């Protein structure tokens, strides 16, 4: 029998035009993603639904939809989408075509508001309660039907700290086995539990993001706990052993670590040459607003000149279409079951609905009034953007949260976006 393998997931893409659009095929066992057309989708769907006994029958079925029969079959086997088995199996993650105007492609799950650190730049109030709220395995399993109907393909597991959640392993394996592109965020403190999980999940591909915010003493100061740097380094050393994991290291630039960034970049580059190292700048959200870690805009421009990749994040959904993906193709569920545009969106303005009162599907289809506004907001709809001479070339991410943080008005452009575009254009004209 010819079957669709476990770990394969097929979803509609944001660029799909109703029925006959583009689709995303992902295999969580090897971490390969491919965009396919409607005809290839039909071939995969038919193989999944019908009894295809051998290669001759597969060839005949494929030939009905495409002249490139041999090429398509070869690719499907190369990507480990198809396999030959003794009995027929149905893959429930080959999702049916739906008239989804806004596929929820990326969903972040804030598994818990518990945390084992006390970071000075945290965007939430994590680890500060006597009782913690959690997204349970049973709850997440119960909303998978809605997740499938919304054609979600990527799941981010975050917190708080995910490794403080009692059911972390069970939840992560659930999404891996169902073919999601899984990203796990961790502060790296509980390296032993992560090592056990890596052994459990070594048949699946995933991305793990670990935070390193300075050298030893500085990182511990920023993270609010002794040995946090040492433990995070131990976790990174463990991750080097696993080829099924793409590891990203995240560093947030702030006053406390600014003088160490160059040295830290060199250490990471030499010790972890295969890992990606991402630089961000401290955001004016919650905890960061309460201390002296923030920079002025003029200081940020100097930082950009030293580390330009801090700002050069281009919109993944195309030039000038939507302002950002939040509420359009991506969202987050808080540990208290509030659907919001992203994990850092703690302000009620950015909430799409309460999952304690309504389903994920209904809220996504009928979001809050602000959610509806976000879907109508183009990249350059603000008064300032309309007057800007760079608007036709501007494609740097224009974050609403940062606009609110810097300007107290989320409808304004993010000043960091404006700064990055001015510098980019001046460099191009030089």
C-alpha positions in Angstrom: 0.0 0.0 0.0 1.1 3.6 -0.7 0.5 5.8 2.3 1.1 9.4 3.4 3.6 9.2 6.2 3.0 10.2 9.8 4.4 13.7 10.5 3.2 15.1 7.2 0.8 18.1 7.3 -0.8 19.9 4.4 -2.3 23.3 4.9 -3.5 26.3 2.8 -1.3 29.2 2.4 -2.1 32.9 3.0 -1.7 33.5 -0.8 -4.4 31.0 -1.6 -7.2 32.3 -3.8 -10.2 30.6 -2.3 -10.2 27.1 -3.7 -7.5 26.7 -6.3 -4.6 28.3 -4.6 -1.2 27.4 -3.1 -0.6 24.9 -0.3 2.2 24.3 2.2 3.4 20.7 2.7 5.5 20.0 5.8 7.1 16.9 7.2 8.0 17.2 10.9 10.2 14.2 10.8 12.8 15.8 8.5 11.8 19.5 8.8 11.2 20.0 5.1 8.6 22.5 3.9 7.5 22.9 0.3 4.9 25.0 -1.5 2.7 23.0 -3.8 -0.1 23.8 -6.3 -3.7 22.6 -6.3 -3.0 19.7 -8.6 -0.3 18.3 -6.4 -2.6 18.8 -3.4 -5.2 16.7 -5.2 -2.7 13.9 -5.8 -1.7 13.7 -2.2 -5.4 13.9 -1.1 -6.4 11.0 -3.3 -3.4 8.9 -2.2 -4.5 9.5 1.4 -8.2 8.7 0.8 -8.0 5.9 -1.7 -6.4 2.4 -1.7 -3.3 2.7 -3.9 -1.8 -0.8 -3.9 1.4 -0.4 -5.8 3.6 1.9 -7.8 1.7 1.2 -11.0 -1.6 2.4 -9.4 0.3 5.5 -8.0 1.6 6.3 -11.5 -1.9 6.0 -13.0 -3.4 8.2 -10.3 -0.7 10.9 -10.6 -1.0 10.9 -14.4 -4.7 12.1 -14.1 -3.5 15.4 -12.6 -0.1 16.1 -14.1 2.1 15.3 -17.1 5.2 15.5 -14.8 4.2 12.2 -13.3 7.7 10.8 -12.7 9.0 14.0 -11.3 6.2 14.5 -8.8 6.4 10.9 -7.6 10.1 11.1 -7.1 9.8 14.4 -5.1 7.1 12.9 -2.9 9.3 10.0 -2.0 12.5 12.2 -1.6 10.6 14.5 0.8 9.4 11.3 2.6 5.8 12.2 2.0 5.0 8.8 0.6 6.0 5.3 1.8 5.2 1.7 0.9 3.5 -0.2 3.8 1.7 -3.5 4.4 -1.6 -1.9 5.3 -3.6 1.3 4.5 -3.2 4.2 6.9 -5.1 7.5 6.8 -3.2 10.7 7.7 -5.7 13.1 9.4 -3.4 16.1 8.8 -4.0 16.3 5.1 -6.5 19.1 5.6 -9.5 19.6 3.4 -9.7 22.8 1.3 -11.7 25.6 3.1 -12.7 29.1 2.2 -10.4 30.6 4.8 -9.8 34.2 4.1 -7.3 34.5 6.9 -5.6 31.1 7.6 -4.1 31.1 11.1 -0.7 29.9 9.9 1.2 30.6 13.0 -0.1 30.1 16.6 2.0 30.7 19.7 0.9 28.9 22.9 1.8 30.5 26.2 1.8 27.2 28.0 2.2 28.8 31.5 2.7 32.1 33.3 5.1 30.3 35.7 8.8 31.1 35.3 12.0 30.1 37.1 13.8 33.4 36.3 13.0 37.1 37.0 14.2 39.0 33.9 14.4 42.8 34.0 13.2 43.1 30.4 10.3 40.6 30.5 7.1 41.6 28.6 4.9 39.7 31.1 4.3 39.2 34.8 5.6 35.7 34.6 6.6 33.8 37.8 5.1 36.5 40.1 2.0 34.7 41.2 1.2 32.3 44.0 -1.0 30.3 41.6 -0.2 29.9 38.0 -2.4 29.4 35.0 -1.6 26.8 32.4 -2.8 25.5 29.0 -3.3 21.8 29.7 -2.8 19.0 27.3 -6.5 18.1 27.3 -7.4 21.7 26.4 -5.0 21.9 23.6 -6.1 18.5 22.3 -9.7 19.7 22.4 -9.0 22.8 20.2 -7.0 20.9 17.5 -10.2 20.6 15.4 -10.4 24.4 15.3 -6.6 24.7 14.6 -7.1 22.3 11.7 -10.0 24.2 10.3 -7.9 27.3 10.4 -5.1 25.6 8.6 -2.4 26.3 11.2 1.0 24.9 10.2 3.4 26.4 12.8 3.1 26.1 16.6 5.3 28.0 19.0 5.5 26.8 22.6 6.4 29.6 25.0 5.6 31.0 28.4 6.7 31.9 31.1 9.1 29.1 30.9 7.8 26.0 29.0 10.0 23.7 31.0 8.2 24.5 34.2 5.0 23.1 32.7 4.2 19.6 34.0 2.9 18.4 30.7 5.5 20.0 28.4 6.8 16.8 26.8 3.3 15.5 26.2 2.2 18.7 24.6 5.3 19.1 22.4 5.1 15.5 21.2 1.4 15.9 20.4 2.1 18.7 17.9 5.2 17.1 16.5 3.4 13.9 15.8 0.6 15.8 14.0 3.0 17.4 11.6 3.3 20.9 12.9 6.4 23.0 12.5 7.2 23.3 16.2 9.3 26.1 17.7 10.2 26.0 21.4 11.3 29.0 23.4 13.3 28.5 26.6 15.6 30.4 29.0 17.9 27.3 29.1 17.8 27.0 32.9 16.4 23.5 33.2 18.9 21.8 30.8 18.5 18.3 32.2 14.7 18.2 31.5 15.4 19.5 28.0 18.0 16.8 27.4 15.5 14.1 28.4 12.9 15.7 26.0 15.5 15.7 23.1 15.9 12.0 23.5 12.2 11.4 23.5 11.7 13.6 20.3 14.8 12.7 18.3 12.7 11.2 15.5 11.2 14.7 14.8 12.6 18.0 13.6 12.0 21.2 15.5 13.5 24.7 16.3 14.6 25.6 19.8 15.4 29.2 20.8 17.6 29.9 23.8 18.3 33.3 25.3 21.8 34.5 26.1 21.8 38.1 27.2 25.4 38.7 28.1 28.5 37.2 29.6 28.3 35.2 32.9 27.7 37.9 35.5 25.7 40.2 33.3 23.4 37.4 32.0 22.7 36.4 35.6 22.0 40.0 36.6 19.6 40.4 33.7 17.9 37.1 34.3 17.7 37.5 38.0 19.1 34.1 39.1 22.5 32.7 39.8 23.8 30.0 37.4 21.3 31.0 34.7 24.2 31.7 32.3 26.0 28.4 33.2 22.8 26.4 32.7 21.9 28.0 29.4 25.4 27.3 28.1 25.0 23.6 29.2 21.7 23.5 27.3 23.4 24.9 24.1 26.2 22.3 24.4 23.6 19.6 24.6 21.7 20.9 21.6 24.9 20.7 19.5 24.5 16.9 19.6 21.1 16.8 17.9 21.0 17.2 14.1 17.2 17.2 14.2 17.1 20.5 16.0 17.7 24.0 14.5 19.0 26.0 17.4 18.6 29.8 17.5 20.3 32.0 20.2 18.5 35.2 21.0 20.2 38.2 22.6 18.3 41.3 23.7 20.6 44.4 23.6 20.1 46.8 26.7 22.2 49.1 28.7 23.4 46.3 31.0 25.0 44.3 28.3 25.8 46.8 25.5 29.5 46.8 26.2 29.7 43.1 26.0 27.8 42.5 22.7 30.8 42.3 20.5 32.6 39.8 22.7 29.4 37.8 23.1 28.9 37.6 19.3 32.5 36.3 18.9 32.0 33.7 21.7 28.8 32.4 20.1 30.2 32.4 16.6 33.3 30.4 17.6 31.6 28.0 20.1 28.3 27.4 18.1 29.1 28.1 14.5 26.1 26.2 13.2 23.6 28.1 15.4 21.8 31.2 14.3 22.3 34.2 16.5 19.6 36.9 16.5 20.0 40.3 18.1 17.0 42.3 19.3 16.7 45.5 21.1 14.9 45.9 24.5 11.3 46.8 24.0 9.4 49.5 25.9 6.9 47.0 27.3 6.0 46.3 31.0 9.2 45.5 33.0 11.5 47.4 30.7 9.5 50.6 31.2 10.1 50.4 35.0 13.9 50.4 34.9 16.8 52.2 33.2 17.5 49.6 30.6 15.8 51.4 27.7 17.6 53.4 25.0 16.5 56.7 23.5 15.8 56.7 19.7 19.1 58.6 19.1 21.0 55.9 21.0 19.2 53.2 19.1 20.3 54.7 15.8 23.9 54.4 17.0 23.3 50.8 17.9 21.9 50.1 14.4 25.1 51.5 12.9 27.0 48.8 14.8 24.5 45.9 14.5 22.3 46.6 11.4 20.7 43.1 11.5 18.8 44.2 14.7 16.3 46.0 12.5 16.4 44.3 9.2 13.4 42.0 9.6 11.3 42.2 6.4 7.6 41.4 6.4 6.9 37.7 5.6 3.5 38.5 3.9 4.7 40.9 1.3 5.4 44.5 0.6 2.6 46.9 1.6 -0.2 44.3 2.1 -0.8 44.2 5.8 0.9 46.1 8.6 1.9 42.9 10.4 0.8 39.3 10.6 -0.8 39.7 14.1 -4.5 38.9 13.8 -4.1 38.3 10.1 -2.1 35.0 9.8 -0.7 34.7 13.3 -1.9 34.9 16.9 -1.1 33.8 20.5 -3.1 32.1 23.2 -2.2 33.2 26.7 -2.1 30.8 29.6 -5.4 32.3 30.8 -6.9 31.5 27.4 -7.1 34.9 25.9 -6.5 35.1 22.1 -4.2 38.0 21.2 -2.2 39.2 18.2 1.2 38.0 19.6 2.8 36.8 22.8 4.0 40.3 23.9 0.5 41.9 23.4 -0.6 42.2 27.0 -2.7 45.4 26.5 -6.4 44.7 26.0 -6.2 46.7 22.8 -4.5 43.8 21.2 -6.8 41.1 22.4 -9.0 39.3 19.8 -11.3 37.4 22.2 -11.7 35.3 25.3 -11.4 31.6 24.7 -13.1 30.9 28.1 -16.3 32.2 26.5 -16.1 31.3 22.9 -14.3 28.9 20.5 -11.0 29.6 18.7 -12.8 29.2 15.4 -15.5 31.7 16.2 -13.2 34.3 17.7 -10.8 34.1 14.7 -13.7 34.4 12.3 -15.4 37.2 14.3 -12.6 39.0 16.3 -12.9 42.1 18.5 -13.4 45.4 16.8 -9.7 46.1 17.0 -9.0 42.8 15.5 -11.2 43.7 12.5 -9.4 47.0 12.2 -6.0 45.3 12.2 -7.1 43.2 9.2 -8.0 46.3 7.3 -4.9 48.2 8.2 -2.3 48.3 5.4 1.4 48.8 5.9 1.3 52.5 5.3 -2.2 53.6 6.3 -1.1 56.1 9.0 -1.0 59.8 8.2 2.7 59.9 8.7 3.3 56.9 6.4 1.1 58.4 3.6 3.3 61.5 3.6 6.6 59.5 3.6 8.7 59.5 0.5 9.9 56.0 1.3 6.5 54.3 1.6 6.8 52.5 -1.8 10.0 50.8 -0.8 9.4 50.3 2.9 9.1 46.6 3.9 10.6 46.5 7.4 8.3 45.0 10.0 6.1 47.7 11.5 5.2 46.5 15.0 2.1 47.9 16.6 3.4 47.1 20.1 6.5 49.1 19.6 4.5 52.0 18.2 2.4 52.0 21.3 5.5 51.7 23.5 7.4 54.5 21.9 4.6 56.8 20.8 1.7 55.7 23.1 -0.4 55.2 19.9 -0.4 51.8 18.1 -1.9 53.4 14.9 1.3 55.4 14.5 4.3 53.8 12.6 6.9 52.1 14.7 9.8 54.7 14.9 12.3 51.9 14.6 10.8 50.9 11.3 11.2 54.5 10.0 14.7 54.7 11.3 15.7 51.4 9.6 14.2 52.4 6.3 15.9 55.8 6.2 19.3 54.2 6.9 18.7 51.4 4.3 17.7 53.9 1.6 20.6 56.2 2.3 23.0 53.2 2.1 21.4 52.1 -1.2 21.8 55.6 -2.6 25.4 56.0 -1.5 
